[in-house]
Amino acid sequence: MSTQITMSRSCGRIGVTAEDGPTSGALVTSLCEGSCAARAGLHVGATIVAVNGQPVYGHQDAIECIDSTESDLLSFTLAHSTRELRFDKGDGRIGVTCQNAAGGFGVEVIGLEPGSVADRQLLVGDTILSINGVVVGDHAHAITLIDAHDFLHVVVNANTRPIVFDRTASADGAQARVGVTVADRIDGGSGVVVIGLEVGGLASRLLELGDTILSVERQHVTNHADAIALIDSAPSRFSLVVGEPSSDLGVLLNAVQNSTSAATRRSPSRRWSNSPKADEEDAGGFSDILHGIKSEPRAPRFTRHACTNLSNSPQSGAHY
């Protein structure tokens, strides 16, 4: 979800350095301390997609838009909202495991050590964009940046939220139905997309179509099979971390609609319906159908072999 940062040019130097974003926009790579942009809340790692309403496709567009505006007010539209966290190694272990993010830079949190410094502020599914004013390129770069400092200023995408489900048995002895249907993402990212909500189910009150489920009970979700296993094994009261709505919801829904015949042979997704029979019948893979209709190959996922446990371990540079 986009957000806006507004500042007055008369307050002083704008103080932004940017480069072309991985896909589009201008990626903020540094900020002058005390500059207009820094005071307005812009963070290193944010991506500017418009300046005063004019689309920005790269850093040169951003420069031209800034230079050509005659208004005293300057408004940056960001691809995602961001937030800054502060970690102090003196407070204990950092305790975060991460992998390369699918967006071209940054790292995705896939594990948190209970009670650790990171556990108090991060969620499994968060994406770390920058550390101490430096854009994070990949998980190896994150190790280097964390190794170099005792105090960390960590910028993450502010598009995640925790949601608690309670399936506690009702008076008649039946558990409340979750009532959600999910499908694999087709953009190479982690998590699964909500493509169906059952009327009256718990999910219909807590989720929206297109929401991306990133983790279940603090466990990272990579695909719909992960989601199935984690939800099935979760206690009656369990938590999800939900991220930004998928921009591919229309593609997913069209795939479901256009794959009716295939769906009769194997379920295109998984309904969490609390029904043992449904558990057996809905085990088919929606991703298999998508592979048959998508014109471009799906981006490869990062595996746990390409992840880093930043856990304050002095044994090697691969840990902190």
N, C-alpha and C positions, 0 to 999 in steps of 0.2 A: 504494500500500500504506500503510495507516494506521500511525501510530506513537504512542507515549505519552510525555508529559513529566510527571514527578511531582515535587512540591515539598512542603515543610512550611509550613503557614501560620504557624507560630511563628518562622520565620526572618526575618519582617519583612513589608514591603509586597509584595503580589503584583505590582503595577505594570504592568498590562496595559490598553491601550485597544484597543477593537475596534469594528467596524461589521459590518452584515450582509454575508455573502459574496455573490458574484455569483449563485450558485445556491442555496446553503444554507450553514449554519454561520456562525461568527463569524470574520471576517478580522482578524487582528492588525495594527493600524495604527501602534502605537507601544509602546515599552517604557521604563519608568523605568530609568535606569542603576543597576546594582547591585541591582535588585529580585530577589525570589524567582524570578520567571519568567525573567528574563534569566540569572540564575546557573544555572537548571535547563536552559538550552539552547533556550528558546523564541526564535524569530526573528520579526522584522517580515516580514509576507508569508505566514506560516503561517495555515492555516484550522483553527479548533477545531470539531470535529464532535460532541464529547461531553465532559462534565465529570463525573468520577467515575461513568462508565458511563451517565449520562443524556444522551439525544440533544440536540444543540444545533442549532436551525434558523436562529438569528439571534443578534445580540449580546445582545438582551434575555434570551433563554433562558440564555445563558452567565452573565449577571449573576445571574439568579434561582438557577441551580444553585450558583454559588459562594456566594451569600449564605445559601442554605438548608442547605448541608452542615454537618454537626456534626463531621466527622472532621478531625483535624489535617492529614492528608495530602490533597493536592489533585492529581488526575490529569487532564490534558488529553489527549484523543485527537485527533490531527491527521489531516487528510485525506491528507497526504503528509509524508514526512520531508523535512527541509531541511538544507542545509549552508551555512556562511559562508566566503567567499573574500575575500582581500585583494589589491587591485591597487595598485601604486605607479606613477604615470606617469613617475617618474624612471627606471624600469627599461626604458622603451621605449614603443612604440606599444601601445595597448589592442588594436586589431586584431580587432574582432568585428563581424559584421553580424547584425542582428536584425530581426524582424518582430513585429507584434502577436500575442500569444498568443490561442488560441481560448477560454481559460477566463474571459475577462472582465477580466483585468488581467494585468500582467506582459508580458515580451517573450521570444520564442523565438529561440535562437541558430541561425542558418541558415548561418553562414560564419565561419571563423577564419583569420586571416592566419598562415601558418607562422612560428614563432619569436616571435610577439608575446606580450605579457603575458597576454592572455586564452587564447592557445593552450596555455599551460603548465598551465592549471587547468580550463578549460571543455571541453565536448564539443559538437559540432554536434548539436542536439536538446535541449540543456539549456534550462530556462525560468528566466529571471531574475525574481525576485519583488519584491525591494526593493534599493535602493542607499542606503547610509549612513542606514539607519533610516527610509526613506520608501518606501511601497509604490509600485511602478512602474505607472502607469496604462496607458501605451501607449509606442510607440517614440519619439514626440516628447518625452514626459515623461522617458524614459531619457536622451535627449540633454541635456536641461536639467540633470538630476541629475549626469551625468558631467562636463559642462562646469564645474560649480560646485566641484569638489574635485580635489585632486591625489592624495589617498589615498582609495581606495574600499573600502568593506565591502559585498560583493555577496552576497546570499542567493539560492540557487537550489534548485529541487526536487532532492532527492537520490535520484531514482528512475531514473537512467540508468546504463548500464554498457557498456563496450566489449567486443566479442567478436571474436576473430580466427578466420577460416576459412582452411584451407590445402587447396587442391585439387591439390597437387603430384601430378604423374603417378606412377602406381604402376609396378611392375616390368613389367606387361604393356602399358604405354604409355597406359592409360586414366586420365583424371582422376577423382578421387573425386567422387561426386555430392553436391550440396548438399542436394537433396531437401526443399524447403520450398514450401508453397503460401501465397500471401498475397492479401489483399483490401483494398480501400479502407476506411478508417474511415467510420462514419456519424454521428459526433458533431461533425464540423466540424474536428477536429484534424488535425495533420500526421502523416505516417507511414502505414505499412500494418500490418495485423494478420495474424499467423501463424494460419492456419486449418487447416493440414495439415502433417504431418511424415512423411516417408518412412522406413520402418523401414530402418535401416542407413545412412541418409544422414548427412552431416556435421551437418546441422541438428538431427537427433534427439538428438545428444549435447550440443548447445550451446544450443538454444532450447526453449521450451515453447509449447503452444497458447495463443493469446491474447496472446503477447508483441507489443509494438509496435516495429517497426523504424523508427527516426527518421532515420538517415543511413547511407549506404554510402560508404566511402572518403572520409570527411569531406565528402560532398555531401549536402545536405538532401533528404529524400524527402517529396514532397507527395502522391503517389498511386501506385497500382500500376504505372502506366506508367513513372514515374520509377525505381521499384525495378527493373523489368525492364531498362531501359537501363543503369543503374548496375552491376547485377550482371553483365550480359552483357559490359560493357566492363572489368570489374575484373580485376586480375592474378590469378594462381593463389592467391596469399596476399593476402587482403583483410580489411578490418575493417568491422563494423557497430556502430552504437550502438543499444542496445535500451532502451526505456522501460518504464513500468509496464504490466502486462497490461491489455488492454482490458476494460471492463465490458460491452461489447456483443458479446462472443464468441458468446453463445447466439443472439443475433439474427442474426449473420452465418452461423452454422452452420445455423440454421433456414432462412435464405434460400437457402443452397446446396441443402439437402434438398428444399425446396419448389419449386425452379426446375429440376428435372431436365430437363424438356422444353426449356426455353430453353437449358440447358447443352449439349444435343445439337446445337444450331444454332451456338452460340458459347460458347467457354470462359468460365466465370464467374470465373476467376481465372488466376493465372500460376504454373506450376510451374517452379522453377529446377532443371532436370533435366540440364543440360549436353548436351542433345540438339538438334541443329539442326532436326530434324523437329518436335520439341515446340515449339521457338521459333516456328515458323511456325503451328502449330495452336493454341497456347495464347495467342494475342495478343488474345483477346476481353476485353471490359471488364466486370468484376464490378459496377462502380458503375452501369452501365446497367441491370442487373437490379434492383439495390437501388432505383433511382429508381422502378421500376414497382411495388414492394411496400411502400415506406415511406409511412406516412400523412401525415407532416409533411415539409416541404421541408428539404433538407439545408442546414445553416448555411453561408454563403458562406466560401470560403477567402480568406485574405489573400494578395495577390500580391506580387511583388518590387517593385512600385511603392510599396508601403506598408512598406518596410523601411529600415533605417538602418545605414550603415557607421560604426561608432564606431572610427575609425582614427587619432585624434590629428592629423587634418588641420586646419590653422589657417584654411583657406579660408572656411569658413562654419559656421554653427551646426548644419548638418545632418551634420557629421562631427566625430569627436573622436579 
